[in-house]
Amino acid sequence: MNKFLPGTDPLMAPYAIELAGINKSFGAVHANRDIDLAVEQGTIHGIIGENGAGKSTLMSILYGFYQADSGEIRVGGQPVTINTPNDAIALGIGMVHQHFMLVENFTVLENVMLGAEGAQLLSGGIARARAELERLEREYALEVDPSAIIEELPVGLQQRVEILKALYRGAEILILDEPTGVLTPPEADHLFRILRQLKEQGKTIVLITHKLREIMAVTDNVSVMRQGEMVATRKTAETSVEELAELMVGRRVLLRVEKGEASPGAVKLAVENLTVRDSRGVTMVDDVSFEVRAGEIVGIAGVAGNGQSQLIEAIAGIRRAENGRVTLDGEPVSVTGEADPAMLRTRGMAHVPEDRHHMGLVLQFEENENAILGYHAKDSYVNGPMLDLASIRRDAAEKIEKYDIRPPNCRLKTANFSGGNQQKIVLAREMEQDPAVLIVGQPTRGVDVGAIEFIHKRIIEMRDAGKAVLLVSVELDEIRSLSDRILVMFAGRIAGERGPEATEGELGLLMAGVADETEAPRTKERSTEPETEAAE
Amino acid sequence: MAAPYAKLPGWVDYGLIPLINLVVAFLVAGLVVLLVGENPLRAAALLVQGAFGSGDGIGYTLFYATNFIFTGLCVAVAFHCGLFNIGGEGQAYVGGLGVAIAALTLDTVAPWWITLIAATVMSGLVGAAWAFIPAYFQARRGSHIVITTIMFNFIAASLMVYLLVGPLKPLGSQVPATRDFAEGAQLPRLDWLIEMFGMNVRSAPFNVTFLLALAAAFGVWVLIWRTRLGYEIRTMGFSPTAARYAGVRDTRIIVVTMLISGALAGMMALNPVMGDQERLQLDFVTGAGFVGIAVALIGRSHPAGIVPAAILFGMLYQGGAEIAFEMPNISRDMIVIIQGLVILFAGALEHMFRPAIARAFGGLAEGRPKPSAAVTR
């Protein structure tokens, strides 16, 4: 069992979790193949791998969502069977999911005791739960107001509630699945402090992530998964980002994107005083102005939920704006009137939406049907009212070849392509229309490392071909490596503009709403500004 | 991996699973027959014999099936747009009005086929008009189409009663019906089709609307899978968000889909009104609008599934009547129970045996929801 960790003495550091020979298949997909893993008691153990490497499957087996086809799980040295999450909880295993499992309109206390109420009547349970919650908060320095409503808390605190929920159920082993996906850099740092503190109190932590930086920052040991196999386990102190990246992908990876100088031309997209409200009337985009020139990439950074989605949807004609003006190639676009994405497409605006599963693709469609989504009225795809299937399929097959979409079958259901290939389907569709302006939202979300490289290259090629590119991403690294100019959005406003040389810390502060000098009076005034933990 | 169901070969998905569902439905129905003290095997024999044993049996089976093809297509077209049109019953009922208008106007002056064309257009228009109001409210106001179409069934029924005991009733008649249609509005039978197989038809009202129904089924297939409009309908049905992104106007597409759906329901009226009763009378729809829902479910909203599903229900209608006639303990209501079981197993519970079959095929066995499964993969 000890083959990956030479030099550790089992008596000194007994294993909290041992997995031996875990196998799990879904049909023809061998999601986990002979996985061995040993997590030392009282350490933070990182599990890293690309999307689809089998990390989540492995943890779902440990947490009882799936049963392994074969193999053994030992917790604290004892062989165990975990059939349901309840079994896992009884063994002291707690899980913090990437997407929080919280009842939004319940209080913190109600969420923590949900499923552990204790009796049919709540009164006694509430008092006990409150006392226990307060004890936990003191012991682990995890302050949250027990009577606060979840939806009113910032995400960082919501995550803290998830951790408290696990601790309340007596978790000695905490599994965190991609915990920093929704956090600002300062919030992420704070989370890491919490994790270290939990470790000092003797808890064992398993951290699943695809971000190398986090692994290096917080873990003691790290295991790398690739294509369903556990390819290596290292002591974090004895490895490097480069080695881990290579292990993850199985070949050398370019972590930096190579690109030349931008040569911006005429203004292709101009946004002036754009204000967008959501369906509840909350102002999501507040008086935003900027422009994008031909031949440059303008990146919009920001923590998810600060109005970026609404901004690009309004520009792309999907969402109606309250106020403001947008000009496309010098011609005004009606953003406050009836939204019309179809018309915008004919005028040269292409849009790779943030949410490819719900917006950019119809997963139930065949690949070739998605390859015309939004362009299905184009002359080359129709014969009068009829679809010209032959032409559509020929066209789809060409794009499949050009963008190396796998498997190369335009009749396959889109849901059966991997995330990276699905994204390539969308990119191929939008980029091959030769647009003047390309709006790209979260181009590499849920996409494997190999495809990320390809997608980044394509975006830069679009820039070099003289297109105006507006890039929105919550991945700061992506924004920094692709953009020629960076705008940071916070609470619906542009909190500041920086060049590509801006440091992560500088952008992080802007993302957290610590006002830029130039914008200071405006951001301070806002009363609806979400709380953040940046001040801590 | 996050897909809710494993991929299965097409013949399993569209052949084996529906077949197993049907077999189970009939087994449970057999238990019910046993419970009331009759022999289920004999009942089954009577059912098949009644439906297919004679030229008249087949004629009636296909006559009923014609109704169900139209109403099944009506429900299926709406399904493809993500709409649940429960109003086929009412749309078919008022569709009868369109048939009657064309027939009463033309029956003494035109040959049957001209009247048929006019009546098809009219019944479609009236059925579409009846579906338009719920569609408009759904598209513009978000009033749920299930609720509004159900209510429109009641309004249709009341309206037709009013018209048939009042304005449409010939002076002096005691019957709530229009006058009998003259020869120019009587549709030719298709007896020759059955006689080709060496059977005799005496009374079954099997008529040319069956061919029209088959043509409608083909038309729906072309519409949904081969036209731009159908592409937009399917986009809307699978993902309204993607439809908005693609620039499909939701108001327009909802209204247009419901107009087509309502028109198909309205055309159902041709079969009983012009093909059988040869006058417009009360309650000629007899639940076909609702059976259409089951037919669309079993037929997976695909015309190639809807036609056999409609024939299956035609068989249950016709063969069921035979059982009720031959077996004293089994009344008309028992037949409704058996039909209900078929709907239950083949429609509502269609995925019940799927996980087990998927496992048998080495696929992904989905037992219960796995909330974290889709997170990072």
Boltz contact constraints between the chains, C-beta under 6 A:
constraints:
  - contact:
      token1: [A, 26]
      token2: [B, 1]
      max_distance: 6.0
  - contact:
      token1: [A, 26]
      token2: [B, 364]
      max_distance: 6.0
  - contact:
      token1: [A, 27]
      token2: [B, 6]
      max_distance: 6.0
  - contact:
      token1: [A, 27]
      token2: [B, 363]
      max_distance: 6.0
  - contact:
      token1: [A, 27]
      token2: [B, 364]
      max_distance: 6.0
  - contact:
      token1: [A, 51]
      token2: [B, 376]
      max_distance: 6.0
  - contact:
      token1: [A, 52]
      token2: [B, 377]
      max_distance: 6.0
  - contact:
      token1: [A, 56]
      token2: [B, 375]
      max_distance: 6.0
  - contact:
      token1: [A, 56]
      token2: [B, 376]
      max_distance: 6.0
  - contact:
      token1: [A, 56]
      token2: [B, 377]
      max_distance: 6.0
  - contact:
      token1: [A, 60]
      token2: [B, 372]
      max_distance: 6.0
  - contact:
      token1: [A, 65]
      token2: [B, 370]
      max_distance: 6.0
  - contact:
      token1: [A, 65]
      token2: [B, 372]
      max_distance: 6.0
  - contact:
      token1: [A, 97]
      token2: [B, 372]
      max_distance: 6.0
  - contact:
      token1: [A, 98]
      token2: [B, 375]
      max_distance: 6.0
  - contact:
      token1: [A, 177]
      token2: [B, 375]
      max_distance: 6.0
  - contact:
      token1: [A, 178]
      token2: [B, 376]
      max_distance: 6.0
  - contact:
      token1: [A, 318]
      token2: [B, 244]
      max_distance: 6.0
  - contact:
      token1: [A, 318]
      token2: [B, 245]
      max_distance: 6.0
  - contact:
      token1: [A, 341]
      token2: [B, 247]
      max_distance: 6.0
  - contact:
      token1: [A, 342]
      token2: [B, 247]
      max_distance: 6.0
  - contact:
      token1: [A, 353]
      token2: [B, 245]
      max_distance: 6.0
  - contact:
      token1: [A, 358]
      token2: [B, 239]
      max_distance: 6.0
  - contact:
      token1: [A, 358]
      token2: [B, 241]
      max_distance: 6.0
  - contact:
      token1: [A, 359]
      token2: [B, 241]
      max_distance: 6.0
  - contact:
      token1: [A, 359]
      token2: [B, 242]
      max_distance: 6.0
  - contact:
      token1: [A, 359]
      token2: [B, 245]
      max_distance: 6.0
  - contact:
      token1: [A, 362]
      token2: [B, 235]
      max_distance: 6.0
  - contact:
      token1: [A, 362]
      token2: [B, 238]
      max_distance: 6.0
  - contact:
      token1: [A, 362]
      token2: [B, 239]
      max_distance: 6.0
  - contact:
      token1: [A, 362]
      token2: [B, 242]
      max_distance: 6.0
  - contact:
      token1: [A, 364]
      token2: [B, 238]
      max_distance: 6.0
  - contact:
      token1: [A, 373]
      token2: [B, 246]
      max_distance: 6.0
  - contact:
      token1: [A, 374]
      token2: [B, 246]
      max_distance: 6.0
  - contact:
      token1: [A, 374]
      token2: [B, 247]
      max_distance: 6.0
  - contact:
      token1: [A, 376]
      token2: [B, 228]
      max_distance: 6.0
  - contact:
      token1: [A, 376]
      token2: [B, 231]
      max_distance: 6.0
  - contact:
      token1: [A, 382]
      token2: [B, 228]
      max_distance: 6.0
  - contact:
      token1: [A, 385]
      token2: [B, 227]
      max_distance: 6.0
  - contact:
      token1: [A, 385]
      token2: [B, 228]
      max_distance: 6.0
  - contact:
      token1: [A, 386]
      token2: [B, 226]
      max_distance: 6.0
  - contact:
      token1: [A, 386]
      token2: [B, 227]
      max_distance: 6.0
  - contact:
      token1: [A, 387]
      token2: [B, 226]
      max_distance: 6.0
  - contact:
      token1: [A, 387]
      token2: [B, 228]
      max_distance: 6.0
  - contact:
      token1: [A, 415]
      token2: [B, 3]
      max_distance: 6.0
